[in-house]
Amino acid sequence: MVKLTIVGRLKDGLPLAQEARYMNKETTTSHNLSSNYKQQAEFLLNEISKGALPLPSMTIRVDHHSFNYLVVNGICFITLCDSSYPRKLAFNYLQDLQKEFDKFDNGLIHKITEPYSFVKFDSIISSIRKQYIDTRTQTNLSKLNANRHRELDIVTGNMSDIVERRRNSEILETPAANNTPQSSSLLWGSPRLEAIALIWTPIAIITVIAWILLWVSLVFTDDYLISTL
């Protein structure tokens, strides 16, 4: 069954609307699962908005579930289903959401600044989702049988691979961050350099004073010699 749905804006990865349903949400375990999968859905939305997942549609496996997403007109529709749920129905569901979403004013959508504040669409998600709960209804069977010999042209990936790519990307970005002026100042403020400074600073001061005294003595000596001539 469809367990979670998030609709987000592609240009900045902002989640606009949601609808979540889990079996027995009253239990602590189910609540934790709900939060975990929601975080993963938000992570996917962020990756899609950054271009790390450039495909307009994709299925991503995680545990015994699958995330399916569809990107249309700068809006991303993501849903989480049981791995046994027919993928064709999952994408039909996302397409139905997209058609309803297109009825809203585009200018209004781009004015939203707070996450999940487009609550008008939450109830629409809930209403459409109910139509896809039972895969054996005549309507859903008709959708499954339509072009049943034609495979969906959808790429399948794994959540673990996407997370690993993100980690590797962050590791590669770290050295560049360390070359900033701030890291240079941290280098000069290291304990080792402070110890060196404590040793050589007095020596440098004494040397400078000695040179000054020597110069002064030479000047006075020259003046004395000149005056005696």
Secondary structure, DSSP 8 states (H G I E B T S, - for coil): -EEEEEEEETTT--EEEEEE--TTTTSHHHHHHHHHHHHHHHHHHHHHHHTSS--SEEEEEETTEEEEEEEETTEEEEEEEETTS-HHHHHHHHHHHHHHHTTS-HHHHHH--STT--THHHHHHHHHHHTTS-TTSHHHHHHHHTTTTS----EEEEHHHHHHHHHHHHHHHHHHHHTSHHHHHHHHTSHHHHHHHHHHHHHHHHHHHHHHHHHHHHHHHHHHHHHH-
